[in-house]
């Protein structure tokens, strides 16, 4: 699976200003324990700090929680959000303006599987895509990698809730949860 991360910015600050400051709204993380966005928020803050002038002050504010698909729709409508960072897809690139800067240097595209401890032996014998097809993956219902997995004939069980995917894995609703190598250790 080959992904790259992109940021989509819509700097239409009409209606997003407080005094002389312009405000960029970004999404809250998908869950209370989700820390995946912290790096991107700090990176964006650093870029804005480096380009700030007396007449052009910008601050970041988190807005509401929402799934990726809804966030794309809200961004297109100019509601509740000005910037997102997400995995790319052809459909998303047709609608939004990708900024092609590999913020994670491709780490998100290197996948590891979160599995149940008792399944370690089963997964240690997997050596090919054909072997992996005997197991089901868990993914967000609107994540681009869901379609990538399905295109490779992998059974995918989806959920609308990020945190719920961990509960579903524990409850044996699917066998593994593919995660970016940069995500899995923190999530565990």
Residue pairs with C-beta under 8 A, 6 or more apart in sequence:
1 109
1 111
1 145
1 148
1 149
1 178
2 109
3 87
3 88
3 108
3 109
3 144
3 145
4 87
4 88
4 100
4 102
4 106
4 108
4 109
5 85
5 86
5 87
5 88
5 102
5 103
5 104
5 108
6 85
6 86
6 88
6 98
6 99
6 100
6 101
7 40
7 44
7 83
7 84
7 85
7 99
7 101
7 103
8 75
8 83
8 84
8 85
8 86
8 92
8 96
8 97
8 98
8 99
9 24
9 82
9 83
9 97
9 99
10 75
10 78
10 82
10 83
11 24
11 82
12 78
12 82
13 22
13 23
13 24
13 82
16 22
16 23
16 24
16 25
16 82
17 23
18 59
20 55
20 57
21 57
21 58
21 59
22 56
22 57
22 58
22 59
23 58
23 59
23 60
23 61
24 44
24 48
24 58
24 59
24 60
24 61
24 82
24 83
25 61
25 62
25 63
25 80
25 81
25 82
25 83
26 37
26 41
26 44
26 60
26 61
26 62
26 63
26 81
26 82
26 83
26 84
27 37
27 62
27 63
27 64
27 65
27 66
27 71
27 81
27 84
28 62
28 63
28 64
28 65
29 35
29 36
29 37
29 65
30 36
30 65
30 67
30 162
30 163
31 65
31 161
31 162
31 163
32 163
33 163
34 162
34 163
35 186
36 183
36 186
37 85
39 103
40 85
40 103
41 60
41 62
43 103
44 60
44 83
45 60
48 58
48 59
48 60
52 58
63 80
63 81
64 80
66 74
66 80
67 140
67 141
67 142
67 160
67 162
68 84
68 86
68 140
68 142
68 143
69 141
69 142
70 142
71 81
71 84
71 86
72 84
72 86
72 92
72 95
72 96
74 80
74 81
75 81
75 82
75 84
75 96
76 95
76 96
85 103
86 92
87 108
87 143
87 144
87 145
88 98
88 144
89 144
89 147
92 98
92 144
104 180
104 182
107 180
107 181
107 182
108 180
108 181
108 182
108 183
109 180
110 180
110 181
111 178
111 179
111 180
111 181
112 178
112 179
112 180
112 181
112 184
113 123
113 176
113 177
113 178
113 179
114 166
114 169
114 176
114 177
114 178
114 179
114 184
114 187
114 188
115 123
115 169
115 175
115 176
115 177
116 169
116 170
116 172
119 175
119 176
122 135
123 135
123 176
125 131
126 132
126 135
129 152
132 154
133 152
133 153
133 154
133 155
135 155
135 175
135 176
136 154
136 155
136 156
136 157
136 174
136 175
136 176
137 149
137 154
137 155
137 156
137 157
137 174
137 175
137 176
137 177
137 178
138 156
138 157
138 158
138 159
138 165
138 168
138 169
138 173
138 174
138 176
138 177
139 145
139 146
139 149
139 156
139 157
139 158
139 159
139 165
139 177
139 178
140 146
140 158
140 159
140 160
140 162
140 165
141 158
141 159
141 160
142 160
145 178
146 156
146 158
149 156
149 178
150 156
155 174
156 174
157 168
157 173
157 174
159 165
159 168
165 177
166 177
166 187
168 174
169 176
169 177
179 187
